[in-house]
């Protein structure tokens, strides 16, 4: 009888263990979908370098306009050549009269220095304009795209073995 009680006791413990619910844990939340970021940079020729052309026009204009004003207001015939762009200051420099022996040459030397500076800046401006038309400007675009990859599952019929058919599950995780 003692043995029967022991067996019944063991049986009741086993039944209780299978009937009484255990502690269930919830599944962990899946991690958020991964974001894939791609970056693409393209460069495209857009024509002449207009910034270079514009700066050349400004440099040339700032040196040519004063030369025209001096050429129009001066009484010296050599200064009339200042109306000729780029070459005018150099022509004027070669046609200027020498200074008188009894007078100071400071004014004439200052005029010659001014002609050289004006001729240099007119040439720089003209070369910058020409270089702007010969230089190709480029426009660079950077496109950044971001895509979120979600897990996917696709189920489709498939042949299994040589004579059987079934289902196949394909997915990305």
KOLKE-911745 format. One record per atom (N, C-alpha, C, O): residue in one letter; atom name; x, y, z. Coordinates in steps of 0.2 Angstrom, whole numbers. Example, Ala and Ser with C-alpha at 12.3 -4.5 7.8 and 13.67 -1.06 7.14 Angstrom:
<sites>
 resn name    xx    yy    zz
    a    N    66   -28    39
    a   CA    62   -22    39
    a    C    66   -16    39
    a    O    71   -17    42
    s    N    64   -11    35
    s   CA    68    -5    36
    s    C    64     0    39
    s    O    67     6    40
</sites>
This chain:
<sites>
 resn name    xx    yy    zz
    x    N     4    -6     0
    x   CA     0     0     0
    x    C     4     6     0
    x    O     3    11    -3
    x    N    10     6     4
    x   CA    14    11     4
    x    C    17    13    -3
    x    O    18    18    -5
    x    N    18     7    -7
    x   CA    20     8   -13
    x    C    15    11   -18
    x    O    17    15   -22
    x    N     9    10   -17
    x   CA     4    12   -21
    x    C     3    20   -20
    x    O     2    24   -24
    x    N     4    22   -13
    x   CA     3    29   -12
    x    C     9    33   -15
    x    O     9    38   -17
    x    N    15    29   -15
    x   CA    21    33   -18
    x    C    20    34   -25
    x    O    22    39   -28
    x    N    17    28   -29
    x   CA    16    29   -36
    x    C    11    34   -37
    x    O    11    38   -42
    x    N     5    34   -33
    x   CA     0    39   -34
    x    C     3    46   -33
    x    O     1    51   -36
    x    N     7    47   -28
    x   CA    10    53   -27
    x    C    14    56   -32
    x    O    14    62   -34
    x    N    18    51   -35
    x   CA    22    53   -41
    x    C    18    55   -47
    x    O    20    59   -51
    x    N    13    51   -48
    x   CA     8    52   -54
    x    C     5    59   -53
    x    O     4    63   -58
    x    N     3    61   -47
    x   CA     0    67   -46
    x    C     4    73   -47
    x    O     2    78   -49
    x    N    11    72   -45
    x   CA    16    77   -46
    x    C    17    78   -54
    x    O    17    84   -56
    x    N    17    73   -57
    x   CA    18    73   -64
    x    C    12    76   -68
    x    O    13    80   -72
    x    N     6    74   -66
    x   CA     0    77   -68
    x    C     0    85   -67
    x    O    -2    89   -71
    x    N     1    87   -61
    x   CA     1    94   -59
    x    C     7    98   -63
    x    O     5   103   -65
    x    N    12    95   -64
    x   CA    17    98   -68
    x    C    15    99   -75
    x    O    17   104   -78
    x    N    12    95   -78
    x   CA    10    96   -85
    x    C     3   100   -85
    x    O     2   103   -90
    x    N    -1   100   -80
    x   CA    -7   104   -80
    x    C    -6   111   -78
    x    O    -9   115   -82
    x    N    -2   112   -73
    x   CA    -1   119   -71
    x    C     3   123   -76
    x    O     8   120   -78
    x    N     1   128   -78
    x   CA     4   132   -83
    x    C    11   135   -81
    x    O    11   137   -75
    x    N    16   134   -85
    x   CA    23   137   -83
    x    C    23   145   -85
    x    O    18   147   -88
    x    N    28   147   -83
    x   CA    29   155   -85
    x    C    31   155   -92
    x    O    36   152   -94
    x    N    27   159   -96
    x   CA    29   160  -103
    x    C    32   167  -104
    x    O    30   172  -101
    x    N    37   167  -108
    x   CA    40   173  -109
    x    C    38   176  -116
    x    O    38   172  -121
    x    N    37   182  -117
    x   CA    36   185  -124
    x    C    42   185  -128
    x    O    48   185  -125
    x    N    41   185  -134
    x   CA    47   185  -139
    x    C    49   192  -139
    x    O    46   197  -138
    x    N    56   193  -140
    x   CA    59   199  -140
    x    C    56   202  -147
    x    O    55   199  -152
    x    N    56   209  -147
    x   CA    54   213  -153
    x    C    59   212  -158
    x    O    65   213  -156
    x    N    58   211  -164
    x   CA    63   211  -169
    x    C    67   218  -170
    x    O    63   223  -168
    x    N    73   218  -172
    x   CA    76   224  -172
    x    C    73   228  -178
    x    O    70   225  -183
    x    N    74   235  -178
    x   CA    71   239  -183
    x    C    74   237  -190
    x    O    80   235  -190
    x    N    71   238  -195
    x   CA    74   236  -202
    x    C    80   241  -203
    x    O    80   247  -201
    x    N    85   238  -206
    x   CA    91   241  -208
    x    C    90   246  -213
    x    O    87   244  -218
    x    N    93   252  -213
    x   CA    93   257  -218
    x    C    99   256  -222
    x    O   104   256  -220
    x    N    98   256  -229
    x   CA   104   256  -233
    x    C   104   262  -237
    x    O   100   265  -240
    x    N   110   266  -236
    x   CA   111   272  -239
    x    C   116   272  -245
    x    O   122   269  -244
    x    N   115   274  -251
    x   CA   119   274  -256
    x    C   120   282  -258
    x    O   116   286  -258
    x    N   126   283  -261
    x   CA   128   290  -263
    x    C   131   290  -270
    x    O   136   286  -271
    x    N   129   294  -274
    x   CA   131   294  -281
    x    C   133   301  -283
    x    O   129   305  -282
    x    N   139   302  -285
    x   CA   141   308  -287
    x    C   143   308  -295
    x    O   146   304  -298
    x    N   140   313  -298
    x   CA   141   314  -306
    x    C   143   321  -307
    x    O   142   326  -304
    x    N   147   321  -312
    x   CA   150   328  -315
    x    C   148   329  -322
    x    O   149   324  -326
    x    N   146   334  -324
    x   CA   143   336  -331
    x    C   146   342  -333
    x    O   146   347  -329
    x    N   149   343  -339
    x   CA   151   349  -342
    x    C   145   353  -344
    x    O   140   351  -347
    x    N   146   360  -342
    x   CA   140   364  -343
    x    C   142   370  -348
    x    O   138   374  -348
    x    N   147   370  -351
    x   CA   149   375  -356
    x    C   155   379  -353
    x    O   159   377  -349
    x    N   156   385  -356
    x   CA   162   389  -354
    x    C   161   392  -347
    x    O   156   392  -344
    x    N   167   393  -344
    x   CA   167   395  -337
    x    C   165   403  -336
    x    O   169   407  -338
    x    N   158   404  -335
    x   CA   156   411  -335
    x    C   158   415  -329
    x    O   159   421  -330
    x    N   160   412  -324
    x   CA   163   415  -318
    x    C   170   418  -321
    x    O   172   424  -319
    x    N   174   415  -324
    x   CA   180   417  -327
    x    C   179   422  -332
    x    O   183   427  -332
    x    N   174   422  -337
    x   CA   173   427  -342
    x    C   171   433  -338
    x    O   173   439  -340
    x    N   166   433  -333
    x   CA   164   439  -330
    x    C   169   442  -326
    x    O   170   448  -326
    x    N   174   439  -323
    x   CA   179   442  -319
    x    C   184   445  -324
    x    O   187   450  -323
    x    N   185   442  -330
    x   CA   190   445  -335
    x    C   187   451  -338
    x    O   190   456  -339
    x    N   180   452  -339
    x   CA   177   458  -341
    x    C   177   463  -336
    x    O   179   469  -338
    x    N   177   462  -330
    x   CA   177   467  -324
    x    C   185   469  -324
    x    O   186   475  -324
    x    N   190   465  -324
    x   CA   197   467  -324
    x    C   198   471  -330
    x    O   201   477  -330
    x    N   196   469  -336
    x   CA   197   473  -342
    x    C   194   480  -342
    x    O   196   485  -344
    x    N   187   480  -340
    x   CA   183   486  -339
    x    C   187   491  -334
    x    O   187   497  -336
    x    N   189   489  -329
    x   CA   192   493  -324
    x    C   198   496  -326
    x    O   201   501  -323
    x    N   202   493  -331
    x   CA   208   496  -333
    x    C   207   500  -340
    x    O   211   504  -341
    x    N   202   498  -344
    x   CA   201   501  -350
    x    C   197   508  -350
    x    O   199   513  -353
    x    N   192   508  -345
    x   CA   188   514  -345
    x    C   193   520  -342
    x    O   192   526  -345
    x    N   197   520  -337
    x   CA   201   525  -336
    x    C   206   527  -342
    x    O   207   533  -343
    x    N   208   522  -346
    x   CA   212   524  -351
    x    C   209   528  -357
    x    O   211   533  -360
    x    N   202   526  -358
    x   CA   198   530  -362
    x    C   197   537  -360
    x    O   197   542  -364
    x    N   196   538  -353
    x   CA   195   545  -351
    x    C   201   549  -351
    x    O   201   555  -353
    x    N   207   546  -350
    x   CA   213   550  -351
    x    C   214   551  -358
    x    O   216   557  -360
    x    N   213   547  -363
    x   CA   214   548  -370
    x    C   209   553  -372
    x    O   211   557  -377
    x    N   203   554  -370
    x   CA   199   559  -372
    x    C   200   566  -369
    x    O   199   571  -372
    x    N   203   566  -363
    x   CA   204   573  -360
    x    C   211   575  -361
    x    O   212   581  -359
    x    N   216   571  -363
    x   CA   223   574  -363
    x    C   224   578  -370
    x    O   221   577  -375
    x    N   229   582  -369
    x   CA   230   586  -375
    x    C   236   583  -379
    x    O   238   586  -384
    x    N   239   578  -377
    x   CA   245   575  -380
    x    C   242   570  -385
    x    O   238   566  -384
    x    N   245   571  -391
    x   CA   243   567  -397
    x    C   244   559  -396
    x    O   240   555  -398
    x    N   250   557  -392
    x   CA   251   550  -391
    x    C   246   547  -386
    x    O   245   541  -387
    x    N   242   551  -382
    x   CA   237   548  -378
    x    C   231   546  -382
    x    O   226   543  -379
    x    N   230   549  -388
    x   CA   224   547  -392
    x    C   224   539  -394
    x    O   219   536  -395
    x    N   230   536  -393
    x   CA   231   529  -395
    x    C   228   525  -389
    x    O   227   519  -390
    x    N   226   528  -383
    x   CA   223   524  -378
    x    C   216   522  -379
    x    O   213   518  -376
    x    N   213   524  -385
    x   CA   206   522  -387
    x    C   207   514  -389
    x    O   202   511  -389
    x    N   213   512  -392
    x   CA   214   506  -394
    x    C   215   501  -388
    x    O   219   502  -384
    x    N   210   496  -388
    x   CA   211   492  -382
    x    C   217   487  -382
    x    O   219   485  -388
    x    N   219   485  -377
    x   CA   225   481  -376
    x    C   232   484  -378
    x    O   236   484  -374
    x    N   232   486  -384
    x   CA   238   488  -387
    x    C   239   495  -386
    x    O   245   498  -387
    x    N   234   499  -385
    x   CA   234   506  -384
    x    C   239   509  -379
    x    O   243   513  -381
    x    N   239   506  -373
    x   CA   245   509  -368
    x    C   252   508  -371
    x    O   256   512  -369
    x    N   253   502  -374
    x   CA   260   501  -376
    x    C   262   505  -382
    x    O   268   507  -383
    x    N   257   507  -387
    x   CA   258   511  -392
    x    C   260   518  -389
    x    O   264   522  -391
    x    N   256   520  -384
    x   CA   257   527  -381
    x    C   263   527  -378
    x    O   267   532  -378
    x    N   265   522  -375
    x   CA   272   522  -371
    x    C   278   523  -376
    x    O   283   526  -374
    x    N   277   520  -382
    x   CA   283   521  -387
    x    C   282   528  -390
    x    O   288   530  -393
    x    N   277   531  -390
    x   CA   276   538  -394
    x    C   277   544  -389
    x    O   276   549  -391
    x    N   278   543  -383
    x   CA   278   548  -378
    x    C   284   552  -379
    x    O   290   549  -381
    x    N   284   559  -379
    x   CA   290   563  -379
    x    C   294   562  -373
    x    O   292   561  -368
    x    N   301   563  -374
    x   CA   305   563  -368
    x    C   304   569  -364
    x    O   301   574  -366
    x    N   307   570  -358
    x   CA   306   575  -354
    x    C   312   581  -356
    x    O   317   579  -358
    x    N   310   587  -354
    x   CA   315   592  -356
    x    C   320   592  -351
    x    O   319   590  -345
    x    N   326   594  -353
    x   CA   332   594  -348
    x    C   332   598  -342
    x    O   334   597  -337
    x    N   328   604  -343
    x   CA   328   608  -337
    x    C   322   607  -332
    x    O   322   609  -327
    x    N   318   602  -334
    x   CA   312   601  -330
    x    C   313   594  -326
    x    O   317   590  -328
    x    N   309   593  -321
    x   CA   309   587  -318
    x    C   305   582  -322
    x    O   299   583  -325
    x    N   307   576  -322
    x   CA   304   570  -326
    x    C   299   566  -322
    x    O   297   561  -324
    x    N   297   568  -316
    x   CA   293   564  -311
    x    C   286   563  -314
    x    O   284   558  -314
    x    N   283   568  -317
    x   CA   276   568  -320
    x    C   276   563  -326
    x    O   272   559  -327
    x    N   282   563  -330
    x   CA   282   559  -336
    x    C   283   552  -334
    x    O   281   547  -337
    x    N   288   551  -329
    x   CA   289   544  -327
    x    C   283   541  -324
    x    O   282   535  -324
    x    N   279   545  -320
    x   CA   273   542  -317
    x    C   268   540  -322
    x    O   264   535  -322
    x    N   268   544  -328
    x   CA   263   543  -333
    x    C   265   536  -337
    x    O   261   532  -338
    x    N   272   535  -338
    x   CA   274   529  -341
    x    C   273   523  -336
    x    O   271   518  -339
    x    N   274   524  -330
    x   CA   272   518  -325
    x    C   265   517  -325
    x    O   263   511  -325
    x    N   260   522  -326
    x   CA   253   521  -326
    x    C   251   517  -333
    x    O   247   513  -333
    x    N   255   519  -338
    x   CA   253   516  -345
    x    C   255   508  -344
    x    O   252   504  -347
    x    N   261   507  -341
    x   CA   263   500  -341
    x    C   258   496  -336
    x    O   256   490  -338
    x    N   256   499  -331
    x   CA   251   495  -326
    x    C   244   494  -330
    x    O   241   489  -330
    x    N   242   499  -334
    x   CA   236   499  -337
    x    C   236   494  -343
    x    O   232   490  -344
    x    N   242   494  -346
    x   CA   243   489  -352
    x    C   243   481  -349
    x    O   240   477  -352
    x    N   246   480  -343
    x   CA   246   474  -340
    x    C   239   472  -338
    x    O   237   466  -340
    x    N   235   476  -335
    x   CA   229   474  -333
    x    C   224   473  -339
    x    O   219   469  -338
    x    N   225   477  -344
    x   CA   220   476  -350
    x    C   222   469  -353
    x    O   217   465  -355
    x    N   228   467  -353
    x   CA   230   461  -356
    x    C   228   455  -351
    x    O   225   450  -354
    x    N   228   456  -345
    x   CA   226   451  -340
    x    C   218   450  -341
    x    O   216   444  -341
    x    N   215   455  -341
    x   CA   207   455  -342
    x    C   206   451  -349
    x    O   201   447  -349
    x    N   209   453  -354
    x   CA   207   450  -361
    x    C   209   442  -360
    x    O   205   438  -363
    x    N   215   441  -358
    x   CA   217   433  -357
    x    C   212   430  -353
    x    O   211   424  -354
    x    N   209   433  -347
    x   CA   205   429  -343
    x    C   198   428  -346
    x    O   195   423  -346
    x    N   196   433  -350
    x   CA   190   432  -354
    x    C   191   426  -359
    x    O   187   422  -360
    x    N   196   426  -363
    x   CA   198   421  -368
    x    C   199   414  -364
    x    O   196   409  -367
    x    N   202   414  -358
    x   CA   203   408  -355
    x    C   196   405  -352
    x    O   195   399  -352
    x    N   191   410  -351
    x   CA   185   407  -348
    x    C   181   404  -354
    x    O   177   399  -353
    x    N   182   406  -360
    x   CA   178   403  -366
    x    C   182   396  -367
    x    O   178   392  -370
    x    N   188   396  -366
    x   CA   192   390  -368
    x    C   191   384  -362
    x    O   193   378  -363
    x    N   189   387  -356
    x   CA   189   382  -350
    x    C   182   380  -349
    x    O   177   384  -350
    x    N   181   373  -349
    x   CA   174   370  -348
    x    C   172   370  -340
    x    O   176   368  -336
    x    N   167   373  -339
    x   CA   164   373  -332
    x    C   161   366  -331
    x    O   158   363  -335
    x    N   161   363  -325
    x   CA   158   357  -323
    x    C   153   358  -317
    x    O   155   362  -313
    x    N   148   354  -318
    x   CA   143   355  -312
    x    C   143   348  -309
    x    O   142   343  -312
    x    N   144   347  -302
    x   CA   144   341  -299
    x    C   138   340  -295
    x    O   136   345  -291
    x    N   135   335  -295
    x   CA   129   333  -292
    x    C   130   327  -287
    x    O   133   322  -290
    x    N   128   327  -281
    x   CA   128   321  -277
    x    C   121   320  -275
    x    O   118   324  -272
    x    N   119   313  -276
    x   CA   113   311  -275
    x    C   113   306  -269
    x    O   117   301  -270
    x    N   110   306  -264
    x   CA   110   302  -258
    x    C   103   299  -258
    x    O    98   302  -257
    x    N   103   292  -258
    x   CA    97   288  -258
    x    C    97   284  -252
    x    O   102   281  -250
    x    N    91   283  -248
    x   CA    91   279  -242
    x    C    85   274  -243
    x    O    79   277  -245
    x    N    86   268  -242
    x   CA    80   263  -243
    x    C    80   259  -236
    x    O    86   257  -234
    x    N    74   257  -234
    x   CA    74   253  -228
    x    C    72   246  -231
    x    O    67   245  -234
    x    N    76   241  -228
    x   CA    75   235  -230
    x    C    70   231  -225
    x    O    72   231  -219
    x    N    65   229  -227
    x   CA    60   225  -223
    x    C    61   218  -224
    x    O    62   216  -230
    x    N    60   214  -219
    x   CA    60   206  -221
    x    C    54   205  -225
    x    O    48   207  -224
    x    N    55   200  -230
    x   CA    50   198  -234
    x    C    50   190  -235
    x    O    55   187  -234
    x    N    44   188  -236
    x   CA    43   180  -237
    x    C    39   179  -243
    x    O    34   182  -244
    x    N    41   175  -247
    x   CA    37   173  -253
    x    C    36   165  -253
    x    O    41   162  -253
    x    N    30   163  -254
    x   CA    29   156  -254
    x    C    26   155  -261
    x    O    22   158  -264
    x    N    29   149  -264
    x   CA    27   147  -271
    x    C    27   140  -272
    x    O    31   136  -268
    x    N    23   137  -276
    x   CA    23   130  -277
    x    C    29   128  -281
    x    O    32   132  -284
    x    N    32   122  -279
    x   CA    38   119  -282
    x    C    38   112  -282
    x    O    34   108  -279
    x    N    42   109  -287
    x   CA    42   102  -287
    x    C    47   100  -282
    x    O    53   102  -281
    x    N    45    94  -279
    x   CA    49    91  -274
    x    C    51    84  -276
    x    O    47    80  -276
    x    N    57    83  -277
    x   CA    59    76  -279
    x    C    57    76  -287
    x    O    56    81  -290
    x    N    57    70  -289
    x   CA    55    68  -296
    x    C    48    68  -297
    x    O    45    69  -303
    x    N    44    66  -292
    x   CA    37    65  -293
    x    C    32    69  -289
    x    O    26    69  -290
    x    N    35    72  -284
    x   CA    31    76  -279
    x    C    31    83  -280
    x    O    35    86  -283
    x    N    26    86  -277
    x   CA    25    94  -277
    x    C    24    96  -270
    x    O    21    92  -266
    x    N    26   102  -269
    x   CA    25   105  -262
    x    C    26   113  -263
    x    O    25   116  -268
    x    N    27   116  -257
    x   CA    28   123  -257
    x    C    35   125  -255
    x    O    38   121  -251
    x    N    38   131  -257
    x   CA    44   133  -256
    x    C    43   140  -253
    x    O    40   144  -256
    x    N    47   141  -247
    x   CA    47   148  -244
    x    C    53   151  -245
    x    O    59   149  -243
    x    N    54   157  -248
    x   CA    60   161  -249
    x    C    59   168  -246
    x    O    53   170  -246
    x    N    64   170  -243
    x   CA    63   177  -240
    x    C    70   180  -239
    x    O    75   177  -240
    x    N    70   187  -237
    x   CA    75   191  -235
    x    C    74   193  -228
    x    O    69   194  -226
    x    N    80   193  -224
    x   CA    79   195  -217
    x    C    84   200  -215
    x    O    85   202  -209
</sites>
